[in-house]
Amino acid sequence: MGCIGGLNLPYYTKEKILTKEHIFSQFADDEELGKYIPTGVKSSSLSRELLLSILAYIRKDKYLSLYGLYKASKLQRSTVGYKNYDIKIGNDFAEKLQEFISVNR
């Protein structure tokens, strides 16, 4: 393989995506990927980074699919936690907002 590194992705155990088992499942029934994994090996004995590196160099389409999952999860998590609030504003405050003039025109 030459080098390993820079291809690692975070994992999301709550959603059970990008975990070692999820990545290892990408190797099932793929003869080409099977050449890089010893027969009968358990996923626990291999590192995530190794599995991701094999995918990136041998089956780039599968790696890019996992990368897409990562980007979608990251985007979704960046919006989690924000809540909408219903605030009642008095008429006098609303009028003052209408009169507001920005100093950075």
DAMOQUI-V699671 format. One record per residue. N is the residue number from 1. RES is the residue in three letters. SS is DSSP state (@ for helix, = for strand, . for the rest). PHI is phi in radians with two decimals (999 if undefined). PSI is psi in degrees with one decimal (* if undefined). Layout:
N/RES/SS/PHI/PSI, N/RES/SS/PHI/PSI
//
This chain:
1/MET/./999/-33.0, 2/GLY/./1.63/-59.5, 3/CYS/./-2.57/151.9, 4/ILE/./-2.26/136.0, 5/GLY/./2.49/152.9, 6/GLY/./1.39/0.4, 7/LEU/./-1.97/2.5, 8/ASN/./-1.23/144.8, 9/LEU/./-2.17/149.0, 10/PRO/./-1.19/161.0, 11/TYR/./-2.07/156.5, 12/TYR/=/-2.20/95.6, 13/THR/./-1.21/-31.9, 14/LYS/./-1.09/-43.6, 15/GLU/./-1.51/-8.3, 16/LYS/./1.02/39.9, 17/ILE/=/-2.11/149.1, 18/LEU/./1.09/17.6, 19/THR/./-1.39/167.7, 20/LYS/@/-1.03/-41.5, 21/GLU/@/-1.12/-39.7, 22/HIS/@/-1.12/-44.1, 23/ILE/@/-1.15/-42.7, 24/PHE/@/-1.09/-30.5, 25/SER/@/-1.14/-22.0, 26/GLN/./-1.17/-19.3, 27/PHE/./-1.49/-14.6, 28/ALA/./-1.10/134.8, 29/ASP/./1.01/28.2, 30/ASP/./-2.12/101.4, 31/GLU/@/-1.04/-40.9, 32/GLU/@/-1.08/-45.2, 33/LEU/@/-1.20/-32.9, 34/GLY/@/-1.06/-24.4, 35/LYS/./-1.15/-21.9, 36/TYR/./-1.73/-0.7, 37/ILE/./-2.13/129.7, 38/PRO/./-1.06/145.0, 39/THR/./-1.07/132.8, 40/GLY/./1.32/9.0, 41/VAL/./-1.28/146.1, 42/LYS/./-1.56/149.3, 43/SER/@/-1.10/-26.7, 44/SER/@/-1.17/-19.7, 45/SER/@/-1.56/-3.0, 46/LEU/./-2.00/145.9, 47/SER/./-1.44/152.7, 48/ARG/@/-1.06/-40.3, 49/GLU/@/-1.09/-39.3, 50/LEU/@/-1.11/-46.9, 51/LEU/@/-1.07/-43.9, 52/LEU/@/-1.14/-37.1, 53/SER/@/-1.13/-42.8, 54/ILE/@/-1.07/-45.5, 55/LEU/@/-1.06/-43.9, 56/ALA/@/-1.11/-37.8, 57/TYR/@/-1.57/-27.7, 58/ILE/@/-1.79/-43.9, 59/ARG/./-2.22/74.8, 60/LYS/@/-1.01/-34.5, 61/ASP/@/-1.07/-39.5, 62/LYS/@/-1.21/-40.7, 63/TYR/@/-1.10/-44.3, 64/LEU/@/-1.13/-31.9, 65/SER/@/-1.13/-43.8, 66/LEU/@/-1.15/-38.7, 67/TYR/@/-1.09/-38.7, 68/GLY/@/-1.08/-39.8, 69/LEU/@/-1.07/-42.5, 70/TYR/@/-1.06/-47.9, 71/LYS/@/-1.11/-40.2, 72/ALA/@/-1.14/-41.7, 73/SER/@/-1.16/-40.0, 74/LYS/@/-1.12/-43.5, 75/LEU/@/-1.11/-42.7, 76/GLN/@/-1.13/-41.1, 77/ARG/@/-1.21/-26.0, 78/SER/@/-1.25/-18.0, 79/THR/@/-1.81/-6.2, 80/VAL/./-1.29/139.1, 81/GLY/./1.83/-18.6, 82/TYR/./-1.42/135.7, 83/LYS/./-2.16/151.3, 84/ASN/./-1.61/135.8, 85/TYR/./-2.09/142.9, 86/ASP/./-1.78/113.7, 87/ILE/./-2.08/131.5, 88/LYS/./-1.64/127.1, 89/ILE/./-1.97/131.8, 90/GLY/./-1.21/157.8, 91/ASN/@/-1.04/-39.0, 92/ASP/@/-1.12/-38.1, 93/PHE/@/-1.22/-41.2, 94/ALA/@/-1.08/-38.7, 95/GLU/@/-1.14/-39.6, 96/LYS/@/-1.15/-34.7, 97/LEU/@/-1.12/-37.9, 98/GLN/@/-1.13/-30.6, 99/GLU/./-1.47/-6.8, 100/PHE/./-1.09/134.2, 101/ILE/./-2.17/126.3, 102/SER/./-1.22/140.7, 103/VAL/./-1.49/-11.3, 104/ASN/./-1.85/51.5, 105/ARG/./-1.16/*
//
